[in-house]
Amino acid sequence: MRLNPFGGSRRTQQADAVVTGAGSGIGRGFAIELGRRGGRVICSDIDAERARETVEAVVAAGGKGFDVVCDVRDLDQVTALADTAEQWFGKPADVMVNNAGIGRGGTVIGETPLDEWHGVLDINLWGVVHGCHVFAPRLRAAGHGAIVNVASAAAFGVAPRMAAYNVSKAGVLALSETLAAELSGTGVVVTALCPTAVKTRILEGVSIGDDTVQLWGDRLLRWTGRPPAAIARTTLDAVDRGELYVVPQLEAKFLWQSKRLLPESYTRAAGLLERLVR
């Protein structure tokens, strides 16, 4: 990693990084931005073709890339991912981006199928748990580096009809905060990303309610959604500064502050607003 003339280290400059869910969306944005910063990037995804496409984009951005197929639900595959990274880099990774995730919603608690709960939690939460479980000890032993966990404003936004997704992202945020406390003073930074709308493919084929709610969801993504590249750039800059929380959009900051200052009023208002929109 390149030394920062102002002290400390530029953790994301010329970093050896691993990105899960790198085949599209925020994950691809992270991989390309890390490549643009001169890094070597393991582009991991459950879809081999998409992972290879991301590697091509990383190389075009000025970095080096290597594609690996990995299902983050499987601890053995995540362990193999870390081992492959060490073999390719010749040392442990400097940066781990736990990004792989899916979006689900549209039904209330009690009507949401339990299979959907398990499917969302297995990827969105357990995938990040596996990444931290495998990579955190290696980074701690190295004495430097960063772990980036992609959560969401859903972690604190409590939007109705999104329970499984909300719970998964709240778990990622709590995991990140706990890991940051445990790694304090070790030289390893933990950063949790909590965006609102990002222009990705995560909601493709996903219903989030009736036609009216779906329409407003689509409009929100079109009007306020930021491109993955901008989100990745903002987050990696925050990693260089050693920041725990990245809440990149104005509406996300508004939700964050409202929930912290008036939690009960905020929760009631979220329910009333959802009924009004419907």
C-alpha positions in Angstrom: 0.0 0.0 0.0 1.1 3.5 -0.7 2.1 5.6 2.3 0.1 8.7 3.1 2.3 11.8 3.4 -0.1 13.1 6.0 0.4 10.1 8.3 -1.1 6.6 8.4 -1.6 4.7 5.2 -3.8 5.0 2.1 -5.3 1.6 2.6 -7.1 1.6 -0.7 -4.2 2.8 -2.9 -2.5 -0.1 -4.8 -4.3 -2.4 -2.4 -4.6 -6.2 -2.8 -8.4 -6.5 -2.5 -11.1 -9.1 -2.5 -14.7 -8.1 -3.5 -17.7 -10.5 -3.2 -20.7 -10.0 -5.4 -18.3 -8.3 -7.8 -20.3 -9.3 -10.9 -22.5 -6.3 -11.0 -23.8 -3.2 -9.1 -21.9 -1.9 -6.0 -19.5 -4.8 -6.1 -18.4 -4.1 -9.6 -18.2 -0.4 -8.7 -15.8 -1.3 -5.8 -13.7 -3.6 -8.0 -13.3 -1.0 -10.8 -12.5 1.8 -8.4 -9.9 -0.3 -6.6 -8.4 -1.1 -10.0 -8.4 2.6 -10.9 -6.4 3.1 -7.7 -3.7 0.7 -9.0 -4.8 -2.3 -7.1 -5.0 -6.0 -7.7 -8.5 -7.3 -7.2 -10.0 -10.7 -6.7 -13.4 -10.4 -8.3 -15.7 -13.0 -6.7 -19.2 -13.7 -7.7 -21.6 -16.7 -7.9 -21.9 -16.0 -11.7 -18.6 -16.8 -13.4 -19.3 -14.8 -16.6 -20.2 -11.7 -14.7 -17.0 -12.1 -12.6 -14.9 -12.3 -15.8 -16.6 -9.2 -17.2 -15.7 -7.3 -14.0 -12.1 -8.4 -14.3 -12.0 -6.9 -17.8 -13.3 -3.7 -16.5 -10.7 -3.6 -13.7 -7.9 -4.1 -16.2 -9.4 -1.4 -18.4 -9.3 0.9 -15.3 -5.6 0.3 -14.8 -5.6 -2.5 -12.2 -5.1 -6.2 -12.3 -7.9 -8.7 -11.7 -8.6 -12.4 -11.1 -12.0 -13.9 -11.2 -13.2 -16.5 -8.7 -16.6 -18.2 -8.4 -17.7 -18.1 -4.7 -21.1 -18.7 -3.0 -20.8 -16.7 0.2 -23.4 -18.9 1.9 -20.8 -21.7 2.0 -18.0 -21.2 4.6 -15.7 -23.6 2.8 -16.0 -21.6 -0.4 -15.2 -18.3 1.4 -12.2 -20.0 3.1 -11.0 -21.1 -0.3 -11.5 -17.6 -1.6 -9.2 -16.2 1.1 -6.6 -19.0 0.3 -6.8 -18.2 -3.4 -6.3 -14.5 -2.7 -3.2 -15.2 -0.6 -1.8 -17.4 -3.4 -2.3 -14.8 -6.1 -1.2 -11.9 -4.0 1.7 -13.8 -2.3 0.3 -12.5 1.0 -3.0 -11.9 2.8 -5.4 -9.4 1.2 -5.2 -5.8 2.3 -8.9 -5.0 1.8 -12.0 -7.3 2.0 -15.3 -6.0 0.6 -18.3 -8.0 1.8 -20.8 -7.0 -0.8 -22.8 -10.0 -2.1 -26.5 -9.6 -1.4 -30.0 -9.8 -2.7 -33.1 -7.7 -2.4 -36.6 -9.0 -1.3 -39.8 -7.4 -0.1 -43.5 -6.9 -0.6 -45.2 -8.8 2.2 -45.7 -8.2 5.9 -44.3 -10.3 8.8 -46.4 -13.4 9.2 -47.1 -13.6 5.4 -43.5 -13.5 4.2 -42.6 -17.2 3.5 -39.9 -18.6 5.9 -38.0 -19.8 2.8 -37.6 -16.1 1.8 -36.4 -15.2 5.3 -33.8 -17.9 5.1 -32.8 -17.1 1.6 -32.2 -13.4 2.4 -30.4 -14.0 5.7 -28.2 -16.7 4.3 -26.8 -14.4 1.7 -27.1 -10.9 3.1 -26.1 -11.7 6.7 -24.4 -15.1 6.8 -22.4 -14.2 3.7 -20.9 -11.2 5.6 -20.5 -13.2 8.8 -18.5 -15.8 6.8 -16.4 -13.1 5.2 -15.5 -11.5 8.5 -15.0 -14.9 10.2 -12.4 -15.9 7.6 -10.7 -12.6 6.7 -10.7 -10.7 10.1 -8.1 -13.0 11.7 -5.8 -12.8 8.7 -6.0 -9.0 8.6 -5.5 -8.8 12.4 -2.3 -11.0 12.1 -1.0 -8.8 9.3 -1.6 -5.7 11.4 -3.1 -3.5 8.7 -5.9 -3.3 6.1 -9.6 -2.9 6.0 -12.9 -4.7 5.9 -15.9 -3.0 4.2 -19.3 -4.4 4.9 -22.1 -3.3 2.6 -25.2 -2.8 4.7 -28.0 -0.4 3.7 -30.1 2.5 5.1 -32.6 -0.4 5.5 -30.5 -1.3 8.6 -32.2 1.6 10.4 -34.9 2.7 8.0 -37.5 0.1 9.1 -39.5 0.3 5.9 -42.7 -1.9 6.2 -42.9 -5.0 4.0 -39.1 -5.3 3.9 -38.6 -7.2 7.1 -36.2 -9.9 6.0 -34.0 -7.4 4.1 -34.1 -4.9 6.9 -33.1 -7.5 9.5 -30.3 -8.8 7.3 -28.8 -5.3 6.9 -29.3 -4.4 10.6 -27.3 -7.5 11.4 -24.6 -6.4 9.0 -24.4 -3.0 10.7 -24.3 -4.5 14.2 -21.6 -7.0 13.1 -19.6 -4.1 11.7 -19.8 -2.1 14.8 -18.8 -5.1 17.0 -15.9 -6.0 14.7 -14.7 -2.4 14.7 -14.6 -2.5 18.5 -12.7 -5.8 18.5 -10.2 -4.6 15.9 -9.6 -1.2 17.5 -5.9 -0.5 17.8 -4.9 -3.4 15.5 -4.3 -1.3 12.4 -7.4 -2.8 10.7 -10.3 -0.5 9.8 -13.9 -1.6 9.6 -16.3 0.4 7.5 -20.1 -0.1 7.1 -21.7 1.3 4.0 -25.4 2.4 4.4 -26.8 3.8 1.2 -30.4 4.3 0.1 -31.1 4.0 -3.6 -28.2 2.8 -5.8 -28.6 2.1 -9.5 -27.9 -1.6 -9.4 -29.7 -4.9 -10.5 -30.5 -5.9 -6.9 -34.3 -5.3 -7.4 -34.6 -7.0 -10.8 -37.6 -9.3 -10.7 -38.4 -8.3 -7.1 -41.8 -7.1 -6.1 -41.9 -4.7 -3.2 -45.7 -4.5 -2.9 -48.7 -3.5 -5.0 -48.5 -1.5 -8.2 -48.6 1.9 -6.4 -45.7 1.0 -4.0 -43.7 -0.6 -6.8 -44.2 2.6 -8.9 -42.9 4.8 -6.1 -40.0 2.5 -5.5 -39.0 2.7 -9.2 -39.3 6.5 -9.1 -37.1 6.7 -6.0 -34.4 4.7 -7.7 -34.6 6.8 -10.8 -34.7 10.2 -9.0 -32.3 9.7 -6.1 -30.3 6.6 -7.0 -26.6 7.2 -7.3 -24.3 5.2 -9.6 -22.3 2.4 -8.0 -19.0 4.1 -9.0 -19.8 7.2 -6.9 -20.8 5.1 -3.9 -17.6 3.0 -4.2 -15.4 6.1 -4.5 -17.0 7.8 -1.5 -16.7 4.6 0.6 -13.1 3.9 -0.2 -12.2 7.5 0.6 -13.9 7.0 4.0 -11.8 3.9 4.5 -8.7 5.9 3.9 -9.8 8.2 6.6 -10.5 5.3 9.0 -14.3 6.0 9.2 -16.7 3.4 10.5 -20.0 4.7 9.0 -20.6 5.8 5.4 -24.1 7.2 4.9 -23.6 8.7 1.4 -26.9 10.3 0.4 -28.8 13.2 1.9 -31.9 11.2 2.3 -29.9 8.4 4.1 -28.4 11.0 6.4 -31.9 12.4 7.1 -33.2 8.9 8.0 -30.1 8.2 10.1 -30.5 11.4 12.1 -34.3 11.2 12.4 -34.1 7.6 13.7 -31.4 8.5 16.3 -33.2 11.6 17.6 -36.8 10.5 17.5 -36.9 6.7 17.3 -40.5 6.1 18.3 -41.9 8.9 16.3 -39.8 7.9 13.3 -41.1 4.3 13.4 -44.8 5.4 13.6 -44.3 7.8 10.8 -42.7 5.1 8.6 -45.8 3.0 9.0 -48.3 5.8 8.4 -46.4 6.9 5.3 -46.4 3.4 3.8 -50.2 3.2 4.3 -50.6 6.6 2.7 -48.6 5.6 -0.3 -50.6 2.4 -0.8 
